[in-house]
Amino acid sequence: MITRIEEISMNSWPALQTVLFDGWVLRFADGVTKRSNSINPIYQSTLQVEEKIGACEKLYSARNLKTVFKLTEKIYPADLDGMLENRGYEKNSVTSVQTLKLASFTCEPCNSKSVSEEFDGDWMNGFFNFAGIDAKSRLAYQKILQHIFMKRCFLTVFLRNSPVCCGLGVLADNYLGVFDRAVSPEYCGWGFGRLAMEGILDWGKKNGAETAFLQVFLDNTTAMKLYEKMGFEEIYKYWYRIKDSRRRITDSRAFRL
């Protein structure tokens, strides 16, 4: 299950360049989000691990990026987390991966939502503004969004005909990935995030999804409580191990995972 969800997550939120290195998946996207600029050691390896880590550090450093590993309890080799800690990698962004079976999911009809399955420039601009994505990072974000080749749900919630919340869902086989929502700062706490979540889940179920999954920081207590009320349950955790380089990873308020 862990490997399958990790594969779907990588496909649903793609990198701009991917390098396969002896069972490790190295992802690069101009430093925009840790998710798209990290090493995913999810398959069995054969090479000497310390040499592999050194080779990865050189590849990321050459691109002026931090070296970032995305880890779960199912990694290869199994003691990689401890090895990275001994090399000075700091643990960062512990995240809960949660799922919801959609068979019993229902929501009330809502006329204040719109859904587009095609790449939507208006959605993108609204999302960037709500998520606080700086102008310097927007081109890379746009490229990532345009590289999502699976069926997509670009959802917008309106208040008096003005957008107040945007969210993204990606359908892979019978799995629906919910990749966060961004709410206008002016309307945080008004319940628009939940409306967006329900709209994405409803779209996914109507398009054949059987299971929804999402990722949420453990310290995001507000979101954790909402997802618990909606019936989501944790199936595993992931975290990052990060070694400083010359450039920071750019994470918006929404796409920090």
VOBA-617848 format. One record per residue (C-alpha): residue number from 1; chain; y, z, x. Coordinates in Angstrom, 1 decimal. Each point is the difference from the previous one (the first is absolute). Last residue first. Example, Ala and Ser with C-alpha at 12.3 -4.5 7.8 and 13.67 -1.06 7.14 Angstrom:
! VOBA-617848
+-----+------+--------+--------+--------+
| pos | unit |      Y |      Z |      X |
+-----+------+--------+--------+--------+
|   2 |    A |   -1.1 |    7.1 |   13.7 |
|   1 |    A |   -3.4 |    0.7 |   -1.4 |
+-----+------+--------+--------+--------+
This chain:
! VOBA-617848
+-----+------+--------+--------+--------+
| pos | unit |      Y |      Z |      X |
+-----+------+--------+--------+--------+
| 257 |    A |   18.9 |    1.1 |    4.4 |
| 256 |    A |    3.8 |    0.2 |    0.1 |
| 255 |    A |    0.4 |   -2.9 |   -2.5 |
| 254 |    A |    2.2 |    1.7 |   -2.6 |
| 253 |    A |    2.6 |    1.9 |    1.9 |
| 252 |    A |    0.1 |   -2.7 |    2.6 |
| 251 |    A |   -2.0 |    0.0 |    3.3 |
| 250 |    A |    1.1 |   -1.6 |    3.2 |
| 249 |    A |   -2.3 |    0.8 |    2.9 |
| 248 |    A |    2.1 |    1.1 |    3.0 |
| 247 |    A |    0.4 |   -1.9 |    3.2 |
| 246 |    A |   -0.5 |    0.7 |    3.7 |
| 245 |    A |   -3.4 |    1.6 |   -0.2 |
| 244 |    A |   -1.1 |    3.4 |   -1.3 |
| 243 |    A |   -3.7 |    0.6 |   -0.7 |
| 242 |    A |   -1.0 |    0.4 |   -3.7 |
| 241 |    A |   -3.1 |    1.3 |   -1.6 |
| 240 |    A |    0.0 |   -0.8 |   -3.7 |
| 239 |    A |   -1.7 |    1.6 |   -3.0 |
| 238 |    A |   -2.5 |   -0.8 |   -2.6 |
| 237 |    A |   -1.5 |    2.1 |   -2.8 |
| 236 |    A |   -3.0 |   -0.5 |   -2.3 |
| 235 |    A |   -1.1 |   -0.4 |   -3.6 |
| 234 |    A |    2.9 |    1.8 |   -1.7 |
| 233 |    A |    0.0 |    0.0 |   -3.8 |
| 232 |    A |    2.4 |   -1.8 |   -2.4 |
| 231 |    A |    0.0 |    1.3 |   -3.6 |
| 230 |    A |    3.6 |   -0.7 |   -1.0 |
| 229 |    A |    0.8 |    3.6 |    0.2 |
| 228 |    A |   -1.3 |    0.1 |    3.6 |
| 227 |    A |    2.1 |   -3.1 |    0.8 |
| 226 |    A |    3.2 |    1.8 |   -1.3 |
| 225 |    A |   -0.8 |    3.2 |    1.9 |
| 224 |    A |   -0.5 |   -1.9 |    3.3 |
| 223 |    A |    3.2 |   -2.0 |   -0.5 |
| 222 |    A |    2.1 |    3.2 |   -0.3 |
| 221 |    A |   -1.9 |    1.7 |    2.8 |
| 220 |    A |    0.7 |   -2.7 |    2.6 |
| 219 |    A |   -1.3 |    2.1 |    2.9 |
| 218 |    A |   -3.4 |   -1.6 |   -0.2 |
| 217 |    A |    1.5 |   -3.4 |    0.4 |
| 216 |    A |   -1.3 |   -2.4 |   -2.7 |
| 215 |    A |   -2.3 |   -3.0 |    0.1 |
| 214 |    A |   -1.1 |   -1.9 |   -3.1 |
| 213 |    A |   -3.2 |   -1.3 |   -1.7 |
| 212 |    A |   -0.8 |   -1.5 |   -3.3 |
| 211 |    A |   -3.6 |   -0.7 |   -1.1 |
| 210 |    A |   -1.4 |   -2.4 |   -2.6 |
| 209 |    A |    2.5 |   -2.9 |    0.4 |
| 208 |    A |   -0.6 |   -2.9 |   -2.3 |
| 207 |    A |    3.4 |   -1.5 |   -0.6 |
| 206 |    A |    0.8 |    2.1 |   -3.0 |
| 205 |    A |   -0.9 |    3.1 |    2.0 |
| 204 |    A |    2.4 |   -1.0 |    2.8 |
| 203 |    A |    2.9 |   -0.7 |   -2.4 |
| 202 |    A |   -0.5 |    3.4 |   -1.6 |
| 201 |    A |   -0.2 |    1.7 |    3.3 |
| 200 |    A |    3.2 |   -1.7 |    1.1 |
| 199 |    A |    1.8 |    0.9 |   -3.2 |
| 198 |    A |   -1.1 |    3.6 |    0.2 |
| 197 |    A |    1.3 |    0.4 |    3.6 |
| 196 |    A |    3.3 |   -1.6 |   -1.0 |
| 195 |    A |    0.4 |    2.4 |   -2.9 |
| 194 |    A |   -0.9 |    2.9 |    2.3 |
| 193 |    A |    2.7 |   -1.0 |    2.4 |
| 192 |    A |    2.5 |   -0.3 |   -2.8 |
| 191 |    A |   -0.5 |    3.6 |   -1.0 |
| 190 |    A |    3.7 |    1.0 |    0.3 |
| 189 |    A |   -0.5 |    2.0 |    3.2 |
| 188 |    A |    1.7 |   -2.5 |    2.2 |
| 187 |    A |    2.5 |   -2.1 |   -2.0 |
| 186 |    A |    3.0 |   -0.3 |    2.3 |
| 185 |    A |   -2.3 |   -0.4 |    3.0 |
| 184 |    A |   -1.3 |   -3.2 |   -1.6 |
| 183 |    A |   -3.8 |    0.4 |   -0.1 |
| 182 |    A |   -2.4 |   -1.6 |    2.5 |
| 181 |    A |   -3.7 |   -0.1 |   -0.9 |
| 180 |    A |   -3.0 |    0.3 |    2.2 |
| 179 |    A |   -2.6 |   -2.5 |    1.0 |
| 178 |    A |   -2.5 |    0.3 |   -2.9 |
| 177 |    A |   -3.2 |   -1.7 |    1.1 |
| 176 |    A |   -2.2 |   -1.3 |   -2.8 |
| 175 |    A |   -3.7 |   -0.4 |    0.7 |
| 174 |    A |   -2.3 |   -2.3 |   -2.0 |
| 173 |    A |    0.2 |   -2.9 |    2.4 |
| 172 |    A |    3.3 |    0.6 |    1.8 |
| 171 |    A |    3.0 |    0.5 |   -2.2 |
| 170 |    A |    3.4 |    1.0 |    1.5 |
| 169 |    A |    2.5 |    2.1 |   -1.8 |
| 168 |    A |    3.7 |    0.4 |    1.0 |
| 167 |    A |    2.7 |    2.1 |   -1.6 |
| 166 |    A |    3.7 |   -0.2 |   -0.9 |
| 165 |    A |    2.3 |    2.4 |   -1.7 |
| 164 |    A |    3.5 |    0.1 |   -1.5 |
| 163 |    A |    0.6 |   -3.7 |   -0.9 |
| 162 |    A |    3.0 |   -0.5 |   -2.4 |
| 161 |    A |   -0.6 |   -1.3 |   -3.6 |
| 160 |    A |    1.0 |    3.4 |   -1.6 |
| 159 |    A |   -2.6 |    1.7 |    2.3 |
| 158 |    A |   -2.6 |   -2.3 |    1.5 |
| 157 |    A |   -3.3 |    0.5 |    1.7 |
| 156 |    A |   -1.2 |   -2.7 |    2.4 |
| 155 |    A |   -3.5 |   -1.0 |    1.0 |
| 154 |    A |   -1.1 |   -2.5 |    2.6 |
| 153 |    A |   -3.8 |   -0.2 |   -0.7 |
| 152 |    A |   -2.0 |   -1.9 |    2.6 |
| 151 |    A |   -3.2 |   -2.1 |    0.1 |
| 150 |    A |   -1.2 |   -0.3 |    3.6 |
| 149 |    A |    1.9 |   -2.0 |    2.7 |
| 148 |    A |    2.4 |    2.7 |    1.1 |
| 147 |    A |    1.8 |   -1.9 |    2.8 |
| 146 |    A |    3.2 |   -0.3 |   -2.0 |
| 145 |    A |    0.3 |    3.8 |   -0.2 |
| 144 |    A |   -0.4 |    0.3 |    3.8 |
| 143 |    A |    2.5 |   -2.8 |    0.6 |
| 142 |    A |    2.5 |    1.8 |   -2.2 |
| 141 |    A |   -0.5 |    3.3 |    1.8 |
| 140 |    A |    0.6 |   -1.8 |    3.3 |
| 139 |    A |    3.2 |   -1.5 |   -1.3 |
| 138 |    A |    1.2 |    3.3 |   -1.5 |
| 137 |    A |   -0.2 |    2.0 |    3.2 |
| 136 |    A |    3.5 |   -0.6 |    1.4 |
| 135 |    A |    1.6 |    0.3 |   -3.4 |
| 134 |    A |   -1.2 |    3.5 |   -0.5 |
| 133 |    A |   -2.6 |    1.0 |   -2.5 |
| 132 |    A |    1.3 |    2.8 |   -2.2 |
| 131 |    A |   -2.9 |   -0.2 |   -2.5 |
| 130 |    A |    2.3 |   -0.6 |   -3.0 |
| 129 |    A |    1.9 |   -2.8 |    1.8 |
| 128 |    A |   -3.1 |   -1.6 |    1.4 |
| 127 |    A |   -1.7 |    0.2 |   -3.4 |
| 126 |    A |    2.9 |   -1.6 |   -1.8 |
| 125 |    A |    0.2 |   -2.8 |    2.5 |
| 124 |    A |   -3.8 |   -0.6 |   -0.2 |
| 123 |    A |   -0.1 |    0.0 |   -3.8 |
| 122 |    A |    2.8 |   -2.5 |   -0.1 |
| 121 |    A |   -1.8 |   -2.2 |    2.6 |
| 120 |    A |   -3.3 |    0.0 |   -1.9 |
| 119 |    A |   -3.2 |   -1.1 |    1.6 |
| 118 |    A |   -2.2 |   -1.1 |   -2.9 |
| 117 |    A |   -2.0 |    2.4 |   -2.2 |
| 116 |    A |    3.2 |    1.2 |   -1.8 |
| 115 |    A |    0.0 |    3.0 |   -2.3 |
| 114 |    A |    2.9 |    1.3 |   -2.1 |
| 113 |    A |    0.4 |    3.5 |   -1.4 |
| 112 |    A |    2.5 |    1.3 |   -2.7 |
| 111 |    A |   -2.1 |   -1.1 |   -2.9 |
| 110 |    A |   -2.6 |    2.8 |    0.4 |
| 109 |    A |   -3.3 |    0.2 |   -1.7 |
| 108 |    A |   -1.6 |    3.5 |    0.3 |
| 107 |    A |   -2.6 |    0.5 |    2.7 |
| 106 |    A |   -3.8 |    0.0 |    0.2 |
| 105 |    A |   -2.5 |    0.8 |    2.8 |
| 104 |    A |   -3.6 |    0.7 |   -1.1 |
| 103 |    A |   -1.7 |   -2.8 |    1.9 |
| 102 |    A |    2.6 |    0.1 |    2.8 |
| 101 |    A |   -1.9 |    2.3 |    2.5 |
| 100 |    A |    2.7 |    1.6 |    2.2 |
|  99 |    A |    0.0 |    0.3 |    3.8 |
|  98 |    A |    1.8 |    2.0 |    2.6 |
|  97 |    A |    0.7 |   -0.4 |    3.7 |
|  96 |    A |    1.8 |    3.1 |    1.3 |
|  95 |    A |    2.3 |   -0.5 |    3.0 |
|  94 |    A |    0.6 |    2.0 |    3.2 |
|  93 |    A |    3.2 |   -1.6 |    1.4 |
|  92 |    A |   -0.2 |    0.8 |    3.7 |
|  91 |    A |   -2.3 |    1.4 |    2.7 |
|  90 |    A |    1.5 |   -0.3 |    3.5 |
|  89 |    A |   -1.6 |   -2.1 |    2.7 |
|  88 |    A |    0.1 |    1.8 |    3.4 |
|  87 |    A |   -3.1 |   -1.4 |    1.6 |
|  86 |    A |   -2.0 |    3.0 |   -1.0 |
|  85 |    A |    1.0 |   -0.6 |   -3.6 |
|  84 |    A |   -1.3 |   -3.5 |    0.3 |
|  83 |    A |   -3.4 |    1.2 |    1.3 |
|  82 |    A |   -0.2 |    2.5 |   -2.8 |
|  81 |    A |    0.6 |   -2.6 |   -2.7 |
|  80 |    A |   -2.5 |   -2.4 |    1.7 |
|  79 |    A |   -2.9 |    2.4 |   -0.3 |
|  78 |    A |   -1.8 |   -2.1 |   -2.6 |
|  77 |    A |    0.2 |   -3.2 |    2.0 |
|  76 |    A |    0.5 |   -1.8 |   -2.2 |
|  75 |    A |    1.7 |    1.4 |   -3.1 |
|  74 |    A |   -1.2 |    1.5 |   -3.3 |
|  73 |    A |    2.0 |    3.2 |   -0.4 |
|  72 |    A |    3.1 |   -2.1 |   -0.2 |
|  71 |    A |    2.5 |   -1.2 |    2.6 |
|  70 |    A |    2.9 |   -2.4 |    0.3 |
|  69 |    A |    0.9 |   -0.3 |    3.7 |
|  68 |    A |    3.6 |   -0.7 |    1.1 |
|  67 |    A |    1.2 |   -1.3 |    3.4 |
|  66 |    A |    3.8 |   -0.1 |   -0.3 |
|  65 |    A |    1.5 |   -3.4 |    0.1 |
|  64 |    A |    2.0 |   -2.1 |    2.6 |
|  63 |    A |   -2.3 |   -2.9 |   -0.5 |
|  62 |    A |   -1.4 |    0.4 |    3.6 |
|  61 |    A |   -0.4 |    3.7 |   -0.8 |
|  60 |    A |   -2.3 |   -0.9 |   -2.9 |
|  59 |    A |   -2.3 |   -2.2 |    2.1 |
|  58 |    A |    0.1 |    2.4 |    3.0 |
|  57 |    A |   -0.9 |    3.0 |   -2.1 |
|  56 |    A |   -2.9 |   -1.9 |   -1.5 |
|  55 |    A |   -1.4 |   -0.8 |    3.4 |
|  54 |    A |    0.2 |    3.7 |    1.0 |
|  53 |    A |   -1.8 |    1.0 |   -3.2 |
|  52 |    A |   -2.7 |   -2.5 |    0.7 |
|  51 |    A |   -0.4 |    1.3 |    3.6 |
|  50 |    A |   -0.4 |    3.5 |   -1.3 |
|  49 |    A |   -2.6 |   -1.2 |   -2.5 |
|  48 |    A |   -2.4 |   -1.8 |    2.2 |
|  47 |    A |   -1.1 |   -3.1 |   -1.9 |
|  46 |    A |   -2.6 |   -0.1 |   -2.8 |
|  45 |    A |    1.8 |    0.9 |   -3.2 |
|  44 |    A |   -1.1 |    0.5 |   -3.6 |
|  43 |    A |    2.5 |   -0.9 |   -2.7 |
|  42 |    A |    2.9 |    2.0 |   -1.5 |
|  41 |    A |    2.3 |    0.5 |    3.0 |
|  40 |    A |    3.2 |   -1.1 |   -1.8 |
|  39 |    A |    2.8 |   -0.4 |    2.5 |
|  38 |    A |    3.5 |    0.1 |   -1.3 |
|  37 |    A |    3.1 |   -2.1 |   -0.9 |
|  36 |    A |   -0.6 |   -1.0 |   -3.6 |
|  35 |    A |   -0.7 |    3.4 |   -1.3 |
|  34 |    A |    2.6 |    1.6 |    2.3 |
|  33 |    A |    2.7 |   -1.9 |   -1.9 |
|  32 |    A |    2.2 |   -2.8 |    1.5 |
|  31 |    A |   -0.4 |   -0.1 |    3.8 |
|  30 |    A |    0.2 |   -3.8 |    0.2 |
|  29 |    A |   -3.2 |   -0.3 |   -2.1 |
|  28 |    A |   -3.0 |    0.6 |    2.3 |
|  27 |    A |   -3.5 |    1.0 |   -0.8 |
|  26 |    A |   -2.9 |    0.8 |    2.3 |
|  25 |    A |   -3.4 |    0.2 |   -1.6 |
|  24 |    A |   -2.6 |    1.8 |    2.2 |
|  23 |    A |   -3.6 |   -1.1 |    0.0 |
|  22 |    A |    0.1 |   -1.5 |    3.5 |
|  21 |    A |    3.6 |   -1.2 |   -0.2 |
|  20 |    A |    1.1 |   -2.0 |   -3.0 |
|  19 |    A |    3.7 |   -0.9 |    0.1 |
|  18 |    A |    2.1 |   -0.3 |   -3.2 |
|  17 |    A |    3.5 |   -1.5 |   -0.3 |
|  16 |    A |    2.5 |    0.2 |   -2.9 |
|  15 |    A |   -1.8 |    3.1 |   -1.3 |
|  14 |    A |   -1.3 |    0.1 |   -3.5 |
|  13 |    A |    0.5 |    2.6 |   -2.8 |
|  12 |    A |   -2.8 |   -1.0 |   -2.4 |
|  11 |    A |   -2.3 |   -1.3 |    2.7 |
|  10 |    A |    0.4 |    3.2 |    2.1 |
|   9 |    A |   -0.4 |    2.2 |   -3.1 |
|   8 |    A |   -3.1 |   -1.9 |   -1.1 |
|   7 |    A |   -1.6 |    0.5 |    3.4 |
|   6 |    A |    0.8 |    3.7 |   -0.1 |
|   5 |    A |   -1.4 |    0.3 |   -3.5 |
|   4 |    A |   -3.3 |   -1.6 |    1.1 |
|   3 |    A |   -0.2 |    2.1 |    3.2 |
|   2 |    A |    0.5 |    3.2 |   -2.0 |
|   1 |    A |   -2.5 |   -0.9 |   -2.7 |
+-----+------+--------+--------+--------+
